[in-house]
Amino acid sequence: MSIQLGSAERPARVAIIGSGPSGFYAAGALLGQKTLTTSVDMFDRLPTPFGLVRYGVAPDHQKIKSVVKLFERTAANPNFRFFGNVHFGRDISHADLHRHYDQIIYAVGAQSDRRLGIPGEDLRGSLSATEFVAWYNGHPDYTSLDVDLSCRGVVVVGVGNVAMDVARILAKSADELRETDMADYALEKLTHSQVTDIYVLARRGPAQVKFTPPEFKEFGELAQVDVVVDAAQLELDADSAADVEGDSILQRNLAHLHEFAQRPLSGKPKRVHFQFLRSPVEMMGEDGRVAQVRVEINRLEKNATGYIASVGTGEFETIEAGLVLRSVGYRGVPMESVPYDERSGVIPNKLGRVMQPASGETVCGEYVVGWAKRGANGIIGTNKPDAGETVDQMIVDLPNTQAAAEPDPQAVVELLQQRNVRYVTMKDWQHLDSLETEAGEQQGRPRVKITSVDEMLNVLQK
């Protein structure tokens, strides 16, 4: 008589690649099953867990980071293990995972950004918002990013919440920034920033913005910022007005916009300009660095599918800017032996089951959650039902899943040791976490981040 996968005698062995919110929600859903025994190993190429909660959430939005408490409860489960500083495709392969695990979940997010595709985009000073966010949040890959804040003008392209984050960070005073867990080197540079004018460009109108009201309203509460909105740009065409009529979030955004448009400027040292129906068409440089952005004025036109599209009018403006941050969408990147849809930038799937893009055939034992599954949309909490949907499919599939050849949990440890991989455990991370928070307490900050992988590993060896 064969032993059933997911029983106490033979727990289902699951590997999760990526330790961000989607990965932890999936782990929590698996370990919380009443009629299923699961053993979950989570791998991340960085020594630190929690992904975008640590490296993506704005450092001045600490309340959002409290979700970590939920993830810590999941990590405390005796059937959970964390292997940080382990690179999928280098330290552990696709074949290794199938040998040691019954099921695999990819929770790798959308690590790349979409480009504008305009002349001058490769000039120095032209960056993605993703890079800038990672830089000020202390992501080890971006500590040496070339961020020049000696300019007066910055252009932010896009009107989602990430665009709001980067514009707000640029606009905040040094005193406001000192209360955050921003990386020390970024805090130093932003404290001495020469930026006075931040231009946030939306290619469509105010009824098509993607930011949420609290993130937008916050600009009116900043210590040293005047918000500049042209009331003429807030006039809605009939199609946009119809969309707003049934959408309370858009109504609140428009109310805030109109309120800002009516505010007199108070002469504060910084200004954030929200400009609508504007598309950058060229970045022009001096000595290889961005100096100006040429912008085309648009109009709106509903197309055959009902989408309200922006159409260029042939009228242009020029903005003086030494830094451009694009925030126009994100996409995943291909991984070793994992199906990938080049067009959409996600791992092709049906309800979280990984599929071959050409044939539509399900890949046995492989699953996906989060942005790698559905694209870069939603907030952190959106990943909980998303992960639950995937886990539901895993449970349905488990009786017909091919059992791993070497399911012994110790086998993975021995494999990494044989390859001289210095992996980081949850206990190791807790030590790093305590060092960062203790250093933060001395400065009246949430934490002082260690931003170098080498330094993290050196600390753990002491």
N, C-alpha and C positions, 0 to 999 in steps of 0.2 A: 504494500500500500504506500503510495507516494505521499510525502509531506506537503501540505498546502502552503503556497506562498502567502505570506501575510499572517501566518499563524504564530503562536508563541514559540513553537518548535523551530520554525523557519521564518523569521521576520522578513518582510519585503525590504530589500536593500535598494535605497534610492540615492542617487547622486544629484546634487543641485549645483550647477555652474553659475556662479554669481551670488553675491550676498547682499543685494539691495532689497528694497521693500517687497518686490514681487517674489523673490526667492524666499524671504522669511515668511511671507503670508502662505506660500505653498508649503513650506516646512511645517508651519503651525497647523494648517488644514490636514496634513498627513498624520502628524503626531497626535492630533486631537480625535482621530477616529476611534470609536468605542469598540468596533468589532474587527479591527485590523491592527496588527502589530507591525510597526515600521521602524526601520533604522535609517536615519538620514545623515548623510555626509555632505557638507557644503564646502565648495571650493571657491576661492577668489584669488586673483593674481596679486592683489594688494594685501599687506599684512592686516589691514583694518577692515572690519565688517561694516555693513549698513549702506554701502554704495552712495546713492544720491542724497540720502539723509545727511551724510557727512560731507560729501563733496559737491552737492547740487543745491540743497536748500540754502536760501539766503542766510548769511550769518546773523543778520538782524531780525530773523524770524525764528527765535529759539523755541517758541511754543510748538511749532510744527515738528521739531525734532523730538518731542516727548514721545512720539510713536516708538522710539527705541526701547522704551520700557516694555512694550508688548513683545518686541523681538527678543529682548533679554530673557523673558519668561520662556519663550520657545527654546532659546539656546541652553537654558538650564535643564531641559528635559534630558534624562540619562541616555536616551536613544538618539541624541543629536551630537554631531561633532563638527567643528569648524577647522578647515585647513586653509589658512591664509598664506599668502606669498607662494601660491602654487599656480603656475601658468598652464591653462588648458592648451594643448597643442605643443607644449615644450616639456613641461615637467610630468605631465600625465596626458596620455593620448586618448583619442576616441575609442580605440580598440581596448585600452586598459579599462576604461569605464564599463564597456560591455562585458569584460571578463569578470569584473568585481561587483557589478550592480545589475539588478533586474530591470530598473527603469532609470531614465536620465531626464532631468528637467533643465532646460536652458533658460536662465534668468539674467541675460547679459545686457539688457537694455538697448538703447540706441546711441552708440558711442560716437557716431560721426554726425556732422551737420550738413545741411544742404547749402549749396553755393548760390550766389546771385547770377553768375554767368555773365558778368559785364566786364568791359575793359578796365584794367587797373586794379582788379580784385586781388592780385598777388603782390601789390605794393606793401612795403612795411607799414604797419599801422592799420592794416586791414585784417581783422580777426573775426572768428566766430564768437558769439556770446558763450557758447559751450566752453571754449578755451578760457575766456575771461573769467567765467564763473569758477572753473576749476582752479585757475590761478589764485583768485582771492580766497578760495576755500582751502588752499593748501594741498591740492592733489599733487602727489610726488612727480607725476609726469609733466607738470606745468609750472614748477617753481621758477624756472629760468625763462619763462615767456617774456618776449619783448613788448612790454606795456609802457608806452611813452605818454605820460600825463603832463608834459610840458606845454601842450597845446591848449588853446582856449576853447575850441569847438570840438564836439564829439557827435557823430551820427550813430543812432541806434536804429537798425532796420527791422521792423516787426512790431507787432502790438499784442503779443502773448504775455503771460506772466513772467517768463524768463527775461523778455525785453524790459518789463517793468523792474525786475530785480536789478539788472545791470545799470539801468538809468538811475534808479534810486541810490544804489551804492555810490555811483559817481557824484550824485548830488548831495550826499550827506556830509555833515560837518565832521571834523576830526573827533570832537567830543562824542558825537553819536556813534561813530564807528568804533571808538575805544571800548564800548560796552558789549562788543560782539566777540565771537570766537574766530574772527577772521585771522588768516595767517599773518604772522608778525611782519614779514617782508612786504606784504600787500598793504597792511595798515600804515607802515612807514611811508610807502610811496603815495598812497591816497591822502595821507595827512599833508603832504607837500604838493598836492595836485594843483596845477594852474588852470584846470578846466572851469570855465564860467558858463558855457552854454551847451546844453545837451538837446539835440534835435531827435525826436522819436518820430519815425516816418511810417505811415500806414499807406499801403498802395490802394486800399479801398477806403470806404467812408466810416464814420463813427458808429454806424449800425452793424458793421462787420468785424469789429474788434474782438479779440480773443481773451483779453485780460478780464479779471473778475473785479467787481466793485471795490472790495476792501483794499486790494493791491493798488488800484488806481487812486482811490480817495486819499491814501497815505501821503501822496505827494503834497497835498495841501497842508500837511501837518509837520513838514520838515522845517528845521530851524532857520536855514539860510537860503531857502528856495522860493522864487516866484514861479508859478505855473502859467505858461503863456498858451492860450487857445484862441484861435481866430473864430469868432462867432459865425462868420460867413461860411466856414468849412463844416459847420454843424447842420446846415440845411439838408433835409433828407429828400431824396427822390421818392416817388410814389411806392415803388417796390420795397425800398428800404423801410419806409414808414410802416408798410404792412407787416414786415418782419418784426419790427419793434413792438407793434401793438400787442402781440401775443407773447412777449418775452420779458419777464420782470427783470432779469439780469441786465439786458440791454437798456431797459428803461432807467435802471439805477445808474448805469454807466453814463447815459446821456444826461441825466440830471446833474451828475458830478461835472461833466464837461461844460454844461451851460453855466453852472455855478462858477467854475474857474474862468470861463470867458468873461463873466461879468465882474470879476475881482479886479480892482485897480492894482497895478504893479506897485510894490512897496520899496523898490530899490535894493532888494536883498542881493548878496554877492553872486548868486547862481540863479540861472533860469533853465527850466525844462520846457521846451517847445514841443507841443503835440501837433503834428501836421498830418492832415489827411489828404487822400487822393494824390499821393506823391510816391514815385518810384525812382530809386537811384538807377541811372543808366550808364554812368562812367565815374571812376575815381581817377582824379588827376593828381600827379605827384611832383615833388621837388626833391632832387637828390635821392630818388628811389623810395620816398616816403609819401604817404597820402597827405595832400594839402587842401584839396577841394573835392566836393562831390557834386556832380551834375545830376539834377533831378528833373524828371518829366512830370508835368501836371496831368492827372488822369480825369476821366469821367467814368460813370458807372453805366453798365449796359447788361440787361438780362439776356443770357444766351438761350439756345434751344432746349437745354436741360433744366432751365429755371435758375441756374446759378447766376448771381449778380457779379459780373466780372469787371475788372478795371481795364479801361481802354485809353491808350495814350492820346493826348490832344495835339502833340507837336509843340507845346509851349514848355519852356525849360527855365529852371532856376539854378543858382549855384550857391552851395553852402561851404563856408570856410571851415575845414575840419581836419585835424591831424590824427584822428582815430575813428575808425568805423567798425562797429560791432553788428554783425548780421545775426538775426534770430528769426529765421524763416523756415524752420523745420529741421527735423533730425531723422537719422536713419541708422539702422544697424550695419554691422560690417560682417563679411563672410568669415566663417570659422572652419577649421580643419574637419573635413568629412561630414559637415552639417549642411543640409539643404538651405538654399538662400534664394530669395526672390529679388533680383537686381532692380526691378522696376519699383517695387514698394519698399524695399529696404528692410524687410522682415523675414523671419523664418516661416516659410509657408506652412499653414496648419489649418485644421478644422477643429474648432472648439478646444484647441490646445494640443491636439495630436499632430505631430510633425508629419508633413507630406512631401513627396517628391514634386517639385514644381511642374515638371513636364508631364508626368503620368497621373498625378493626383493620388498615387499610391501611398498608403500610410506607412511610415517607418516604424517598425515594431519596437516598442519600449522607449521611444523618444518623445518628449513633450516640451512645450514652451509656455512661458508666462510673461506678463508685463509688456513693456514697449517692444521687445523682440517678437512678441506675438501679435499685437494689435496696432503697432505704430505708436509714435510719441504723442499721446493724448491722455488727458485725465490728470487727476491729482494723485497724491500718494495713496489715499484711501481707495481709489479706483482699482488698485491692484488686488484688493482683497477678494471681491467677487470674481475678478478675472482669474486669480489663482484657484479659487474654489471650483470654477468651471473646469479647469484643467485637471485638478485632482479628482473630480468626479469621473472623468474619462479614464484616468489611471486605475481607479478602483474597479470600474467596469471591465477594463482590459486585463486586470491582474491574473484571473484564472487561466487566460490563454497566453500569458507572457512567458517567453523562454527564460528559464531560470539561469542566473549567472553561474559560470563554471567554477569561480573561486569566490564565494560570498563571504568568507571569513573576514570580519572587520579588521583583524590584525594584518591581513595580507596587503592592504593598501598602505598601512603604516610602514611595513617592511619594504614595499616597493619604493616609496619616497625616500626612505633611509638609504636604500641601495643606490639611489640616484643622487645622493647627497643634497637633497632638497631641504633647505631650512624652513620647514613649514611652521606657521604660527597657529597656536591653539586658542580656544576661547579664553583659557586661563591666562595665556600670554597677553591677549588683547586687554583683559581686565586690568592687568598690571600697567600697560601703556595708558589705558583710560584713566587710571588713578593718578598717574604721573601728570597727565595733561590737566586734569581737573584741579589737582593740588596747585599746580603752577598758575592756573587761572584764578583760584581763590586769592592768591597773593596779590593779584593785580585787579581784583574786582571784576573779573571776566568769567564767562562760562567755562572756558578752558583755553590753554595755550597749546596749539597743535604742534606735534612733531611732524614735519613735512618731508623728511627724507627716509626712504626705506632702509638705507644703510644705518642711519641713526637709530631707527626703531629696532633693527636687529641687534645692533651693538648694545643698546639699553637692555635688551632681553638676555644678553649673554653675561651681564654683570651679576 
